[in-house]
Structures are given as C-alpha cells and as structure tokens.
Amino acid sequence: MGVGQQLMLIIPDLLLPKEVEEINLLMDVASYDDGRLTAKGIAADVKSNRQVSRSWPQIGALDALVQSALCRNRLFREELSPHAYSQILYSHYRSGDGYGPHVDAVMSGLPPMRQDISMTIFLSDPTTYVGGELQLIRSPSDSTKIKQAAGTGFAYPTTVIHEVLPIELGTRRVAVLWVQSFFRDAEIREMVADLRRCVETAKKLPDGDPLPLSKVLGLWNENSFRHKTS
C-alpha cells in the first residue's frame, strides 16, 4: 500500500500461531546480547534492547521458522520481489527500553548487501505491552505508529526515519530483517506488483489472456538482472 511516496506493506499472518508460540518458547530460554552491538553510528547511542545472540546454539531453529514463513508467503514475494535478505535479528524490549529516531544502513553485511526494505515481524500480543510502537517519521508533523498482531509482518523503505517508542509496561518481541529487492526503484517494484495482480486477474477471466502481461514481467526481470546493483 502506498503512503505518499513511501511504500509500506502489512503482511497479516506471516507466521502461523504455532510458529509464533514456538519462537517465543525458544526466546524464553535464549542467550542474549546487548542490542547496541548490531547498531551502527549514531543509532548505537539511541538503542536500548536485547537481541538473541547469534552464537546461541539454537539460533538456527529460530531462523528456520522465519525463513520458512518468508518462502511460502505469496504477498512477501509478489509485493517486494525479494532477491536476498539479511541475517535475522530477534529483539526483546523490556520496560524502559526503546530505540530512538534513526535510519537503517542502506548497505550492510559481508559481502555488502543493498538494503532496500526494512521489515519487522511482530512476535508479542499487542495487548500485553504498553508503548513500543514502531513510529515512522516522514516529517516533524507527519508520522505513523505501527503496532500489529503477533505473526504480522510490516515492511517499509530502509531510508525512512523511524523509532521504537519506549516500553512503558510489559515486553515487546520482534524479528527484524532487511530485504534486497530485484528492483531497487520502489516505483518500479510497485508497478511490477501491479502487473502480477493483473496477470492473476486475466487468468480468471473467461477470455483472459495473461501472456502479454507475463511477457512484460519477464522483460522487467531480465532488465533487473542486467542492471542490479549488489
């Protein structure tokens, strides 16, 4: 869904309830690091949370649950055109924790990966904590607060200023990752998603012919491979 010139996407039920439960059970017994270890630049000065340690022996079980959900989700694939995504962070916010205004890195990892889209997957029932909204800040007078049901994914441009408001009561858990799209330009990415919807509509029409639209999609994909920036 478009909001101004910034694309935001809510993915309901990205994780099944049983997967949310399993992730939370694993996080109950996980080893944690200071969240500032994964923040860069001034972001480290405004970040206060804990993250599941990547050296924890069962971190692979968490990754497998989230990766499986991403792979099977049609909305994730068709709207974001993912080419790659980052290592997943599993964050835990306690009362008093938060993450002040910051912008995520647009390049990260080894080898470096372009990060077009930031994604938060909510893991806590929103009724169990007060505060902790993800707030997107487009201008001093224009912001959006996001607090979704457990299992919901929320994607937004990496270049948007955002923050996690302080937790007043309870705990907030989320999984966070960054996506490199086949299409760096958000407008092109949205047009490709629109074309995919048109193809599906054409398939359902009695005399519909999806081939011409499928041909256009194929040309977009070919062009993205030729000009993709790593």
N, C-alpha and C positions, 0 to 999 in steps of 0.2 A: 504494500500500500504506500502511495506517495504522500509525503507531508512536506509541502513546499518543494524545494529541490532536493530534499534528503529522503532517501528510500528507507523505510522501516518495515519490518516484516514480523508478524506474530505467527508462530507455528504451534498451534494447540496440540496437546497430546504427543509431543515429540517422543517423550519417554512414557512407556506404559506404567500404570500404578505399581505393578510388581517390580518394575525396574527402578522406580523412584525409591521404593522401600528397600530394595537390595543395596542401592547406592548409599542410602542413609545408614543402613546397618554397617556397611564397610567403613563409612566415615566416622561412625561411633568409636571404632577401635583403631583408626588410622594413626600414624605418626604425622606430626605437623611441623612446618617451618614458619618462620616469620614471613608474612606476605610481602614485606618490603624487598625481599631477596629477588623477586621477579619484576620489580618496578624499575624503570629507567628514568634518569634525570630528575626533574623536579617532582615527578609522580611519587617517588620514594618518600618525599617529605610529607605527603598528604595521605599516605596509605596506612591503614591500621586494620589488619585482619590476620588470619592464619590460613595456610594452604597445605593440603596433603603433600607430604614430602615425596618427591619423585624417587627417592631411594627406599621408600616403604615397599616391602616385598609383594604386597597385594595390589600395588598401583595398576598393574596390568588388568586386573579384574574390573576396576573402575573404567579404564579406557575401553575395554571390550564392550561393556554395556552401552556407553555413549556412542562409540563408533558404529555399533550395530544399528542403533536408532537412527543415526545420520544416514547410513547407507540405504535404509529401507524407506526413508521419508521422501515422498514424491514432491511435496511443497518445497523442501530444502533444495532438492536437485533442480527443479524446474524454475524456481524464482531466483536462486543465487548462482546457478551454473558453476558449482564448485570445481576447481581444478586441484586444490590441495587445501589442507587445513593444518593448523599448528598443533603442537603439544597441548593437551587439555589441562587446565588448572582447576582444582577443586577447592573452593574458598569457603571459609567458615567465619562468620561475623558474630561476635558476642556483643552484649550491651556495652555501649560506648564506642564500639568500632565503627569505621566508615572509611570512605575513600573520597577525598576532596576533589574539586574540579581538576581535570587533566585531559590529555589527548593521548590515545594509544599510539604506539610506534607503528609507522607505516611499513617498515622493514624490520624483520626480526628473524632469529634462528640461524643455524649453521647447517647447510649453506643458507644465505639470506633468502627469505620468502617475502614477497609483497603481500601486505595485509590490507585487503580492500574492505573487509566486513568484520566488525566485531560481533560476537554472539554470546549471549548469556542464556543459560538453561537453568531455570528455577527449580530448586530441589526441596524447598520448605513450603509447607502450607502457609499462605499469606496471613491467615488468621492467628498464627502462633507467634508473630513478632510485630512490634510496633516500630515504625521508621523503616530505614533500609531500602527505600525506593531507589531504583535506578533513575536518575534525572538527566535528561538530555537538554543541553543548553545551547540554543541557537542564537540567542542574544540576551542581554540583561532583562528584557521584558518578555521573552518568548522561551518557555521551557516546557518539557513534558515529563511527568512522573510515570514510571512503569513499575508495576508490582503484579506479577502474574501467578497463576496457579502452579503448583508443583508439577513438573513434567513439561511445562511450556517453554519453548524456545523463543528468543527475541533477538533479531538481527538488525544492525544499524551501521551506517558508514563509520569506518575507523577514524575519520578526520573530525567527527563531531565531538565537541567538548562535552564531558559527562562526569557524573559523580555518583557515589553511593551515599545517600543521606545517612547520618548516624543512627545506629540501632538504639532505640530507647528502651526496649523490653524484648526478651526472647533471643532467638538465634536465627540467622539467615544463612542458608547454604545455597551455593550456585556452582555450576560448572561454566567455565569461560574458555572460549577458543576464538581463533581468528581465521578467516577464510580468504584464500586467494581465488578469485573468480576467473573463468576463462575470459571474461570481458571486463577489462579494467574500468571502462566508462560506465557509470551507473545508468545513464540513459539508454545506452545500447543494451545493457543487461536487462532493463525493464522491457524494452522492445522485443527482445528475444523471448522473454517470458510471455508477453502478449501473443507472439506468434505461436508459441507452443499451445496456448489455450485455444487459439483459432484452429489449429490442426486437430485438436481433440473434438472441437465443435463440428468441424467438417466431417469427421469420421462418423458422427452420429446422425447426420442429415441423410435422408433417403437418396438424394442425388449429389451428395457432397463429394468433393474431390480434394483430399488433403495433399496430393503430390506436389502441386505448385508451391504451397507453403512449406512443405518439407524440403523442397529444393532450396528455398531461400534460407531456411535454417541450416542446411548443410553448407551453404556458402559462408554464412556467418561463422560457423565452426572452423571451416578451413582458414578463413581470414584471421581468426583468433590465434590459431597455431602459428601462422606465419609472423604475426606481429606481437605475440605475447611477450611481456617483459617479466623476467624472473625476479 
